[in-house]
Amino acid sequence: MTRSEKVAVVEELKEKFDNSSSFYVTDSSTLTVAEVNNLRGLCFEKGVELRVVKNTLVKKALEALPEDKNYAELYDTLKGPTALMFCETANLPAKLIEEFRKTHEKPVLKAAYIDSSVYVGDDQVKSLAALKSKEELVGEIIGLLQSPAKNVISALKSGGSTIAGILKTLEERG
């Protein structure tokens, strides 16, 4: 790889890191070519971008970004083979890793960066997969906000029919 190619990769990674609220740093080194192709296909289906990149280029890209984001904790994980997973939905790569590892031993999670929080270690996969996505949280909030209004409308409707029933019964008697 020439120097200009490396500079281009670093710039591309800087833009990717800057525009992503979450990304995963994984190790898929012992997978065969066929298994890596299966993983790439699964990532493509789910909307996750998988990139194998040199650690030095990743570190240079992270160091070039503003210091308000806490990337320093990730530097220690940039050893050995590294594959990056980018996705808009924070828990999707963790779910994908869990799904793929039902039949394979890798990829192993080195670290994850989600909304300025860093999760280090493969033991974090289950908790990251259990995180609710932004869309799921918004849906729950909307459901909670709609619930009281539905209860009031339901009570008004049932109350009206009850009163109408009582009036009809009184009218028939009298």
C-alpha positions in Angstrom: 0.0 0.0 0.0 1.5 3.3 -1.0 1.7 6.4 1.2 -1.1 8.2 -0.7 -3.4 5.1 -0.4 -2.8 5.0 3.3 -3.6 8.8 3.6 -6.8 8.2 1.7 -7.8 5.2 3.9 -7.1 7.3 7.1 -9.2 10.2 5.7 -12.0 7.8 4.8 -11.9 6.2 8.3 -11.8 9.7 10.0 -15.0 10.6 8.2 -16.6 7.2 9.0 -15.7 7.5 12.7 -16.9 11.1 12.9 -20.2 10.3 11.3 -20.9 7.1 13.2 -22.4 7.1 16.6 -21.4 3.5 17.1 -18.8 1.0 15.7 -17.4 -2.3 16.8 -13.7 -3.5 16.8 -13.6 -7.3 16.3 -11.2 -10.1 15.5 -12.1 -12.6 12.9 -8.6 -13.8 12.2 -9.1 -17.6 12.4 -12.1 -17.7 10.0 -11.5 -19.3 6.6 -12.1 -17.3 3.4 -15.5 -19.0 3.0 -16.5 -18.2 6.6 -15.4 -14.6 6.2 -17.4 -14.3 3.0 -20.5 -15.8 4.9 -19.9 -13.1 7.6 -19.6 -10.4 5.0 -22.9 -11.6 3.3 -24.7 -11.6 6.7 -23.4 -8.1 7.4 -24.5 -6.9 4.0 -28.0 -8.4 4.5 -28.4 -6.7 7.9 -27.0 -3.3 6.8 -23.7 -3.5 8.7 -20.5 -2.4 7.0 -17.5 -4.8 7.7 -14.0 -3.5 7.0 -10.7 -5.2 7.6 -8.1 -2.4 8.3 -4.6 -2.1 9.6 -4.5 -1.1 13.3 -2.0 1.7 12.6 -4.4 3.3 10.1 -7.3 3.0 12.5 -5.3 4.6 15.3 -4.1 7.5 13.1 -7.7 8.1 12.1 -9.0 8.1 15.7 -6.1 10.3 16.9 -6.9 12.9 14.2 -10.5 13.3 15.5 -11.5 15.9 18.2 -10.6 14.9 21.7 -14.2 15.4 23.0 -14.9 11.8 21.9 -13.3 9.3 24.2 -11.4 7.0 21.7 -8.3 6.6 23.9 -9.7 3.5 25.6 -9.8 1.8 22.1 -6.1 2.1 21.4 -5.2 -0.9 23.6 -7.6 -3.1 21.6 -5.9 -2.3 18.3 -3.5 -5.3 18.4 -3.6 -8.3 16.1 -6.0 -8.7 13.2 -8.9 -6.1 13.3 -12.2 -5.9 11.5 -14.4 -2.9 12.0 -18.2 -3.0 12.0 -20.2 0.2 11.3 -23.9 0.4 11.7 -26.5 3.1 12.5 -28.3 0.7 15.0 -26.0 0.3 18.0 -27.1 -3.2 19.0 -27.2 -4.8 15.5 -23.5 -5.8 15.2 -23.7 -7.5 18.6 -26.8 -9.4 17.5 -25.0 -10.3 14.3 -22.0 -11.5 16.2 -24.2 -13.6 18.5 -26.0 -15.1 15.5 -22.8 -15.9 13.6 -21.1 -17.5 16.6 -23.9 -20.1 16.9 -21.9 -21.9 14.2 -18.5 -20.4 14.4 -16.1 -19.4 17.2 -15.3 -15.9 15.9 -15.6 -13.0 15.4 -14.6 -12.0 18.9 -15.5 -8.5 20.2 -12.4 -6.5 21.1 -14.3 -3.3 21.8 -17.4 -1.3 20.9 -17.9 2.4 20.8 -21.6 3.4 21.3 -22.7 7.0 21.9 -19.4 8.1 23.5 -19.3 4.9 25.7 -16.6 2.3 25.3 -17.3 -1.4 26.0 -14.1 -3.5 26.1 -14.0 -7.3 25.9 -15.9 -10.2 24.4 -18.0 -10.6 27.6 -19.9 -7.4 26.6 -21.6 -9.0 23.5 -24.7 -10.2 25.4 -25.3 -6.9 27.1 -24.7 -4.9 23.8 -27.1 -7.2 22.0 -29.7 -6.6 24.7 -29.5 -2.8 24.3 -32.6 -1.3 22.7 -32.3 0.6 19.5 -33.4 4.2 19.3 -36.4 3.2 17.2 -37.5 0.6 19.8 -37.2 3.2 22.6 -39.2 5.8 20.6 -41.9 3.2 19.9 -42.1 2.3 23.6 -42.4 6.0 24.6 -45.1 6.6 22.0 -47.0 3.5 23.2 -46.8 4.8 26.8 -47.9 8.3 25.8 -50.9 6.9 23.9 -52.0 4.5 26.6 -53.6 7.1 29.0 -55.5 8.7 26.1 -56.8 5.3 25.0 -58.0 4.5 28.5 -59.8 7.8 28.8 -61.5 7.4 25.4 -62.5 3.8 26.3 -63.9 4.9 29.6 -65.9 7.6 28.0 -67.3 5.3 25.4 -68.2 2.6 27.9 -69.7 5.1 30.3 -71.9 6.6 27.6 -73.3 3.2 26.6 -73.9 2.4 30.3 -75.8 5.6 30.8 -77.8 5.0 27.6 -78.6 1.5 28.8 -79.9 2.7 32.1 -82.0 5.4 30.5 -83.5 2.9 28.1 -84.3 0.5 30.9 -86.0 3.3 32.9 -88.0 4.4 29.9 -89.2 0.9 29.3 -90.4 0.5 32.9 -92.1 3.8 33.1 
